[in-house]
């Protein structure tokens, strides 16, 4: 398997303490106003496994931070799921929905509308 530096940073437990700072440097701001997950999905810089590692890494972020990560909206109101459904592969979409359903379904709605009133699953 070919590993990118972003895959490596997300998967190595030894880098957890500095992961957010490293990813912020590595992932370009190719998307308008989104967080790191928005940017990884919009730029196509992460594999489905990387997104799963990033969201699910034990003890590296609080439940509130995970909810913010998965349900946070960018400047046009898109959540990471909006971006994945418009830009990503089927495997990435399945991985992201799996993260949402596995841990956060009650807190992270897949029915968040963007500024144009579009739902991710529209």
MIDOSE-1310 file (N, C-alpha, C; in nm, 2 decimals, decimal comma, always signed):
residues 122
xxxx	+0,08/-0,12/+0,00/+0,00/+0,00/+0,00/+0,09/+0,12/+0,00; +0,05/+0,22/-0,08/+0,12/+0,35/-0,08/+0,07/+0,44/+0,03; +0,15/+0,49/+0,12/+0,12/+0,57/+0,23/+0,16/+0,71/+0,20; +0,07/+0,81/+0,22/+0,11/+0,95/+0,21/+0,15/+1,00/+0,34
xxxx	+0,21/+1,11/+0,35/+0,25/+1,17/+0,48/+0,13/+1,19/+0,57; +0,02/+1,23/+0,51/-0,10/+1,26/+0,58/-0,16/+1,13/+0,64; -0,15/+1,02/+0,57/-0,19/+0,89/+0,62/-0,10/+0,85/+0,74; +0,02/+0,87/+0,73/+0,12/+0,84/+0,83/+0,09/+0,92/+0,96
xxxx	+0,08/+1,05/+0,95/+0,05/+1,14/+1,06/-0,08/+1,10/+1,13; -0,18/+1,06/+1,06/-0,31/+1,02/+1,12/-0,30/+0,89/+1,19; -0,22/+0,80/+1,14/-0,22/+0,66/+1,19/-0,12/+0,64/+1,30; -0,02/+0,72/+1,32/+0,09/+0,69/+1,42/+0,04/+0,75/+1,55
xxxx	+0,03/+0,66/+1,65/-0,01/+0,70/+1,78/+0,10/+0,79/+1,85; +0,22/+0,77/+1,81/+0,33/+0,85/+1,87/+0,32/+1,00/+1,83; +0,25/+1,03/+1,72/+0,23/+1,17/+1,68/+0,11/+1,24/+1,72; +0,03/+1,17/+1,80/-0,10/+1,22/+1,84/-0,09/+1,36/+1,91
xxxx	+0,01/+1,38/+1,99/+0,02/+1,51/+2,06/+0,03/+1,63/+1,97; +0,10/+1,60/+1,85/+0,13/+1,71/+1,76/+0,05/+1,70/+1,63; -0,04/+1,60/+1,62/-0,11/+1,57/+1,50/-0,18/+1,69/+1,44; -0,26/+1,76/+1,52/-0,34/+1,87/+1,46/-0,25/+1,98/+1,40
xxxx	-0,13/+2,01/+1,46/-0,04/+2,11/+1,41/+0,03/+2,06/+1,28; +0,07/+1,93/+1,28/+0,13/+1,88/+1,16/+0,03/+1,87/+1,04; -0,09/+1,83/+1,07/-0,19/+1,83/+0,96/-0,22/+1,97/+0,91; -0,23/+2,06/+1,00/-0,26/+2,20/+0,96/-0,15/+2,25/+0,86
xxxx	-0,03/+2,21/+0,88/+0,08/+2,25/+0,80/+0,08/+2,17/+0,66; +0,04/+2,05/+0,67/+0,05/+1,96/+0,55/-0,07/+1,97/+0,46; -0,19/+2,00/+0,51/-0,31/+2,01/+0,43/-0,34/+2,15/+0,38; -0,33/+2,17/+0,25/-0,35/+2,31/+0,21/-0,49/+2,36/+0,23
xxxx	-0,50/+2,49/+0,24/-0,63/+2,55/+0,25/-0,70/+2,56/+0,12; -0,74/+2,45/+0,06/-0,79/+2,44/-0,07/-0,95/+2,46/-0,07; -1,00/+2,48/+0,04/-1,15/+2,48/+0,05/-1,18/+2,60/+0,14; -1,30/+2,66/+0,12/-1,34/+2,79/+0,18/-1,39/+2,77/+0,32
xxxx	-1,30/+2,80/+0,42/-1,34/+2,81/+0,56/-1,37/+2,68/+0,63; -1,33/+2,57/+0,58/-1,36/+2,45/+0,66/-1,24/+2,41/+0,75; -1,27/+2,31/+0,84/-1,17/+2,26/+0,93/-1,08/+2,16/+0,86; -1,00/+2,09/+0,93/-0,90/+2,00/+0,87/-0,97/+1,89/+0,80
xxxx	-1,08/+1,83/+0,85/-1,15/+1,72/+0,78/-1,21/+1,77/+0,65; -1,27/+1,89/+0,66/-1,32/+1,95/+0,53/-1,21/+1,96/+0,43; -1,10/+2,01/+0,47/-0,99/+2,03/+0,38/-0,93/+1,90/+0,32; -0,92/+1,80/+0,41/-0,87/+1,67/+0,37/-0,96/+1,61/+0,26
xxxx	-1,09/+1,62/+0,28/-1,19/+1,57/+0,19/-1,19/+1,65/+0,06; -1,19/+1,78/+0,07/-1,20/+1,86/-0,05/-1,08/+1,85/-0,14; -0,96/+1,83/-0,08/-0,84/+1,83/-0,15/-0,81/+1,68/-0,20; -0,88/+1,58/-0,15/-0,86/+1,45/-0,18/-0,72/+1,39/-0,13
xxxx	-0,69/+1,44/-0,01/-0,55/+1,41/+0,04/-0,55/+1,29/+0,14; -0,67/+1,23/+0,17/-0,67/+1,12/+0,27/-0,75/+1,00/+0,21; -0,70/+0,89/+0,26/-0,77/+0,76/+0,23/-0,89/+0,74/+0,33; -0,98/+0,65/+0,30/-1,09/+0,63/+0,39/-1,03/+0,58/+0,53
xxxx	-0,93/+0,50/+0,53/-0,87/+0,45/+0,65/-0,81/+0,57/+0,73; -0,75/+0,67/+0,66/-0,69/+0,78/+0,73/-0,80/+0,86/+0,80; -0,91/+0,89/+0,73/-1,02/+0,96/+0,79/-1,08/+0,89/+0,91; -1,09/+0,76/+0,90/-1,13/+0,68/+1,02/-1,04/+0,69/+1,13
xxxx	-0,91/+0,68/+1,11/-0,80/+0,69/+1,21/-0,81/+0,83/+1,27; -0,83/+0,93/+1,19/-0,83/+1,07/+1,24/-0,95/+1,10/+1,33; -1,06/+1,05/+1,29/-1,18/+1,07/+1,37/-1,19/+0,98/+1,50; -1,14/+0,86/+1,48/-1,17/+0,76/+1,59/-1,05/+0,73/+1,68
xxxx	-0,94/+0,80/+1,67/-0,82/+0,77/+1,75/-0,86/+0,79/+1,90; -0,83/+0,69/+1,97/-0,87/+0,69/+2,11/-0,80/+0,80/+2,19; -0,87/+0,86/+2,28/-0,81/+0,96/+2,38/-0,74/+1,08/+2,32; -0,75/+1,10/+2,19/-0,68/+1,21/+2,13/-0,77/+1,33/+2,11
xxxx	-0,90/+1,31/+2,12/-0,99/+1,43/+2,12/-1,11/+1,40/+2,19; -1,17/+1,50/+2,25/-1,29/+1,48/+2,33/-1,41/+1,45/+2,24; -1,52/+1,40/+2,30/-1,64/+1,37/+2,22/-1,69/+1,49/+2,16; -1,69/+1,60/+2,23/-1,73/+1,73/+2,18/-1,66/+1,77/+2,05
xxxx	-1,52/+1,75/+2,06/-1,44/+1,79/+1,94/-1,47/+1,70/+1,82; -1,50/+1,57/+1,85/-1,54/+1,48/+1,74/-1,67/+1,52/+1,67; -1,76/+1,56/+1,76/-1,89/+1,61/+1,70/-1,87/+1,73/+1,62; -1,79/+1,83/+1,67/-1,76/+1,95/+1,60/-1,69/+1,91/+1,46
xxxx	-1,60/+1,82/+1,47/-1,53/+1,77/+1,35/-1,62/+1,72/+1,24; -1,72/+1,63/+1,28/-1,81/+1,57/+1,19/-1,93/+1,65/+1,15; -1,97/+1,74/+1,24/-2,09/+1,82/+1,20/-2,06/+1,97/+1,18; -1,93/+2,01/+1,19/-1,90/+2,15/+1,17/-1,92/+2,19/+1,03
xxxx	-1,96/+2,31/+1,01/-2,00/+2,37/+0,88/-1,89/+2,47/+0,84; -1,86/+2,47/+0,71/-1,77/+2,57/+0,65/-1,84/+2,70/+0,62; -1,78/+2,79/+0,55/-1,84/+2,92/+0,53/-1,97/+2,92/+0,44; -1,99/+2,81/+0,37/-2,11/+2,80/+0,29/-2,21/+2,70/+0,35
xxxx	-2,18/+2,65/+0,47/-2,27/+2,56/+0,55/-2,25/+2,42/+0,52; -2,15/+2,38/+0,45/-2,13/+2,24/+0,42/-2,06/+2,17/+0,53; -2,11/+2,05/+0,57/-2,04/+1,96/+0,66/-1,94/+1,87/+0,59; -1,85/+1,80/+0,65/-1,77/+1,71/+0,58/-1,84/+1,61/+0,50
xxxx	-1,96/+1,57/+0,54/-2,04/+1,47/+0,46/-2,09/+1,54/+0,33; -2,13/+1,66/+0,34/-2,16/+1,73/+0,21/-2,05/+1,72/+0,11; -1,93/+1,75/+0,16/-1,81/+1,76/+0,08/-1,78/+1,62/+0,02; -1,78/+1,52/+0,11/-1,75/+1,38/+0,07/-1,85/+1,33/-0,04
xxxx	-1,98/+1,36/-0,02/-2,08/+1,32/-0,12/-2,06/+1,39/-0,25; -2,00/+1,50/-0,25/-1,99/+1,57/-0,38/-1,85/+1,55/-0,44; -1,75/+1,51/-0,37/-1,61/+1,51/-0,42/-1,54/+1,37/-0,40; -1,59/+1,29/-0,31/-1,51/+1,17/-0,27/-1,55/+1,04/-0,33
xxxx	-1,47/+0,94/-0,31/-1,51/+0,81/-0,36/-1,61/+0,75/-0,27; -1,67/+0,64/-0,33/-1,78/+0,57/-0,25/-1,72/+0,51/-0,12; -1,59/+0,47/-0,13/-1,53/+0,41/-0,01/-1,51/+0,52/+0,10; -1,48/+0,64/+0,06/-1,46/+0,75/+0,15/-1,60/+0,78/+0,22
xxxx	-1,70/+0,79/+0,14/-1,83/+0,82/+0,19/-1,88/+0,72/+0,29; -1,86/+0,59/+0,26/-1,89/+0,48/+0,35/-1,81/+0,49/+0,48; -1,68/+0,52/+0,47/-1,60/+0,54/+0,59/-1,65/+0,65/+0,68; -1,68/+0,77/+0,62/-1,73/+0,88/+0,69/-1,87/+0,85/+0,76
xxxx	-1,96/+0,80/+0,68/-2,09/+0,76/+0,74/-2,07/+0,66/+0,85; -1,98/+0,56/+0,83/-1,95/+0,47/+0,93/-1,90/+0,53/+1,06; -1,81/+0,63/+1,05/-1,77/+0,71/+1,17/-1,89/+0,77/+1,24; -1,97/+0,84/+1,16/-2,09/+0,91/+1,22/-2,18/+0,81/+1,29
xxxx	-2,21/+0,70/+1,22/-2,31/+0,60/+1,28/-2,25/+0,53/+1,40; -2,12/+0,49/+1,39/-2,06/+0,41/+1,50/-2,06/+0,48/+1,63; -2,04/+0,61/+1,63/-2,01/+0,68/+1,76/-2,10/+0,80/+1,79; -2,16/+0,86/+1,68/-2,22/+0,99/+1,71/-2,35/+1,02/+1,64
xxxx	-2,42/+0,91/+1,60/-2,54/+0,93/+1,53/-2,64/+1,02/+1,60; -2,65/+1,00/+1,73/-2,75/+1,08/+1,80/-2,72/+1,23/+1,81; -2,59/+1,26/+1,81/-2,54/+1,40/+1,82/-2,51/+1,46/+1,69; -2,47/+1,38/+1,59/-2,44/+1,43/+1,46/-2,54/+1,39/+1,36
xxxx	-2,62/+1,49/+1,32/-2,73/+1,46/+1,23/-2,68/+1,46/+1,09; -2,73/+1,36/+1,01/-2,69/+1,36/+0,87/-2,79/+1,44/+0,79; -2,87/+1,52/+0,86/-2,97/+1,61/+0,80/-2,94/+1,76/+0,82; -2,81/+1,79/+0,83/-2,77/+1,93/+0,85/-2,77/+2,00/+0,71
xxxx	-2,85/+2,11/+0,70/-2,86/+2,18/+0,57/-2,74/+2,28/+0,56; -2,69/+2,30/+0,43/-2,60/+2,40/+0,41/-2,67/+2,53/+0,39; -2,60/+2,64/+0,35/-2,66/+2,77/+0,33/-2,76/+2,77/+0,22; -2,75/+2,68/+0,13/-2,85/+2,67/+0,02/-2,97/+2,58/+0,05
xxxx	-2,97/+2,53/+0,17/-3,08/+2,44/+0,21/-3,06/+2,30/+0,16; -2,94/+2,26/+0,11/-2,92/+2,12/+0,07/-2,88/+2,04/+0,18; -2,93/+1,92/+0,19/-2,89/+1,81/+0,28/-2,78/+1,73/+0,22; -2,69/+1,67/+0,30/-2,58/+1,59/+0,24/-2,64/+1,48/+0,15
xx	-2,75/+1,42/+0,19/-2,80/+1,31/+0,11/-2,90/+1,35/+0,00; -2,91/+1,48/-0,03/-3,00/+1,52/-0,14/-2,94/+1,49/-0,27
